[in-house]
Amino acid sequence: MLLRGDVEIVGADGAPLPRRRKTIALCRCGSSALMPLCDGTHKLVWKPGRDNARRRAVAADED
């Protein structure tokens, strides 16, 4: 998910996350090492024909 404009991102601890760019990407697959930011890991873990619903459930359990 891309966010553009003057938006403040807050971490789980309530502290604002620093922004270095005007447009940032948030992770939606649950696999990023930079949560809540996207690091592109979805390109490695989401493959056509794979059980992506199972991956989503695992990511949700980690929260």
Rosetta constraint file for C-alpha pairs under 8 A:
AtomPair CA 1 CA 25 HARMONIC 5.44 0.50
AtomPair CA 1 CA 26 HARMONIC 5.18 0.50
AtomPair CA 1 CA 27 HARMONIC 6.82 0.50
AtomPair CA 1 CA 28 HARMONIC 6.89 0.50
AtomPair CA 2 CA 23 HARMONIC 6.68 0.50
AtomPair CA 2 CA 24 HARMONIC 5.68 0.50
AtomPair CA 2 CA 25 HARMONIC 4.44 0.50
AtomPair CA 2 CA 26 HARMONIC 6.34 0.50
AtomPair CA 3 CA 7 HARMONIC 7.45 0.50
AtomPair CA 3 CA 23 HARMONIC 5.57 0.50
AtomPair CA 3 CA 24 HARMONIC 5.35 0.50
AtomPair CA 3 CA 25 HARMONIC 6.21 0.50
AtomPair CA 3 CA 26 HARMONIC 7.55 0.50
AtomPair CA 4 CA 22 HARMONIC 6.02 0.50
AtomPair CA 4 CA 23 HARMONIC 4.55 0.50
AtomPair CA 4 CA 24 HARMONIC 6.74 0.50
AtomPair CA 5 CA 22 HARMONIC 6.11 0.50
AtomPair CA 5 CA 23 HARMONIC 6.91 0.50
AtomPair CA 6 CA 22 HARMONIC 7.76 0.50
AtomPair CA 8 CA 16 HARMONIC 6.74 0.50
AtomPair CA 8 CA 17 HARMONIC 7.55 0.50
AtomPair CA 9 CA 16 HARMONIC 5.72 0.50
AtomPair CA 9 CA 17 HARMONIC 5.58 0.50
AtomPair CA 9 CA 18 HARMONIC 7.97 0.50
AtomPair CA 10 CA 14 HARMONIC 5.53 0.50
AtomPair CA 10 CA 15 HARMONIC 5.51 0.50
AtomPair CA 10 CA 16 HARMONIC 4.24 0.50
AtomPair CA 10 CA 17 HARMONIC 5.63 0.50
AtomPair CA 11 CA 15 HARMONIC 5.54 0.50
AtomPair CA 11 CA 16 HARMONIC 6.11 0.50
AtomPair CA 11 CA 17 HARMONIC 6.30 0.50
AtomPair CA 11 CA 36 HARMONIC 7.60 0.50
AtomPair CA 19 CA 24 HARMONIC 7.87 0.50
AtomPair CA 24 CA 37 HARMONIC 7.60 0.50
AtomPair CA 25 CA 37 HARMONIC 5.89 0.50
AtomPair CA 25 CA 38 HARMONIC 5.44 0.50
AtomPair CA 26 CA 35 HARMONIC 7.76 0.50
AtomPair CA 26 CA 36 HARMONIC 5.71 0.50
AtomPair CA 26 CA 37 HARMONIC 4.37 0.50
AtomPair CA 26 CA 38 HARMONIC 4.96 0.50
AtomPair CA 27 CA 31 HARMONIC 7.63 0.50
AtomPair CA 27 CA 32 HARMONIC 6.38 0.50
AtomPair CA 27 CA 35 HARMONIC 6.57 0.50
AtomPair CA 27 CA 36 HARMONIC 5.64 0.50
AtomPair CA 27 CA 37 HARMONIC 5.17 0.50
AtomPair CA 27 CA 38 HARMONIC 4.19 0.50
AtomPair CA 27 CA 39 HARMONIC 7.55 0.50
AtomPair CA 28 CA 38 HARMONIC 7.70 0.50
AtomPair CA 29 CA 42 HARMONIC 6.17 0.50
AtomPair CA 29 CA 56 HARMONIC 6.59 0.50
AtomPair CA 29 CA 59 HARMONIC 7.35 0.50
AtomPair CA 30 CA 35 HARMONIC 7.77 0.50
AtomPair CA 30 CA 56 HARMONIC 7.01 0.50
AtomPair CA 30 CA 59 HARMONIC 4.92 0.50
AtomPair CA 30 CA 60 HARMONIC 7.24 0.50
AtomPair CA 31 CA 41 HARMONIC 6.21 0.50
AtomPair CA 31 CA 42 HARMONIC 6.69 0.50
AtomPair CA 31 CA 45 HARMONIC 7.87 0.50
AtomPair CA 31 CA 59 HARMONIC 6.81 0.50
AtomPair CA 32 CA 36 HARMONIC 7.50 0.50
AtomPair CA 32 CA 37 HARMONIC 7.03 0.50
AtomPair CA 32 CA 38 HARMONIC 5.72 0.50
AtomPair CA 32 CA 39 HARMONIC 5.53 0.50
AtomPair CA 32 CA 40 HARMONIC 7.16 0.50
AtomPair CA 32 CA 41 HARMONIC 5.73 0.50
AtomPair CA 32 CA 42 HARMONIC 7.57 0.50
AtomPair CA 33 CA 39 HARMONIC 6.82 0.50
AtomPair CA 34 CA 38 HARMONIC 6.49 0.50
AtomPair CA 34 CA 39 HARMONIC 6.28 0.50
AtomPair CA 40 CA 44 HARMONIC 7.86 0.50
AtomPair CA 41 CA 45 HARMONIC 6.54 0.50
AtomPair CA 42 CA 46 HARMONIC 5.50 0.50
AtomPair CA 43 CA 47 HARMONIC 7.60 0.50
AtomPair CA 46 CA 50 HARMONIC 7.16 0.50
AtomPair CA 46 CA 52 HARMONIC 6.48 0.50
AtomPair CA 47 CA 52 HARMONIC 7.85 0.50
AtomPair CA 51 CA 55 HARMONIC 6.92 0.50
AtomPair CA 52 CA 56 HARMONIC 6.31 0.50
AtomPair CA 53 CA 57 HARMONIC 6.38 0.50
AtomPair CA 54 CA 58 HARMONIC 6.35 0.50
AtomPair CA 55 CA 59 HARMONIC 6.23 0.50
AtomPair CA 56 CA 60 HARMONIC 6.19 0.50
AtomPair CA 57 CA 61 HARMONIC 6.27 0.50
AtomPair CA 58 CA 62 HARMONIC 6.53 0.50
AtomPair CA 59 CA 63 HARMONIC 7.01 0.50
